[in-house]
């Protein structure tokens, strides 16, 4: 029976319509998970005081966890009960796994130049169980996630047990929570000062660093490294660009933050030489991916704030749990500028040409991201007493799903809603925009005469 006759839409046809654009699935899935998480966090059992959290607090926390951001309104370790922390941990895992799975599927399919929309529609219409590589991708993402999270859990739990005198159960719980939070680039911590208390512990810091860097590279890069780690010449342009840009930003971030904060009495100034180096390294790496911190960002120097904002905006690798516009987008735009300055007719990366379509896609993602952050910061300036620099920092952190905060004064409800919107847009925006551009190609049967405005 057709909808016009008053009946329900047949399941295969409805599924085909829903799957006609994969980005719709991601939006529906994320909003659904966020809603369920918010409802669970509103239960009295979710708070330590056994008092129901406000709807806005629950929604904010659920969005932050599902979008693996790490911004919080209430201290995770003291405000939420074991049940509430379990809900947050589950949201982080579901959000991170979902991000890596869906974006990896899109990247791999697009890389093979096979229409994802047609394959998804065909699956829905035929009732097939899988669509080629879906099960392989799911197994791969699950395997990578399990290996790195278990490894980080063992290392962290052992350290908490042997050095910090935690009970075996508590040490294991702390290990699991922070391993999952680090690998998924969430930045949630069970300590009120995040990881500030571990600035002198390389064991903890290195474990966390390795976990969030690996999680921030993306499944396609990890898969390619596993297959041809010893043959860099065989790596794809995506892998080379991701690794090279990540390395440059990592070194640059570490050097700049360490230099700018070296004598700051509120951050690195009072520390020993070793602690300064560890804190500088950690603070230079976290802004692109995860919101753990070992220094107080409320008292960092303005140059450090600017560096942090830039790193948060760039983000991590495509098809990873990190946010931002992604390192490949940033690097490609850099190559476009370099080619234009050199007067080269084409943009080349590692002896490969970049198509104009890919360049337009990168430019669209970057400009829309700038617009989202600018509008969000402007609204925060209007609804909070914070200055522009703080508002821009918070807006970028939310959009980049980083989770670092300068800990401003209590943000009113409109400001919290803005941050919620930025977290969701930042998590879904680049992906959905990329999917829309990649999967929607309109064929034009004519061309207009060429003419352009004066540039510059």
Beta strands, then each sheet from edge to edge (+ up, - down):
strand 1: 347-349
strand 2: 352-354
sheet 1: 1+ 2-
end
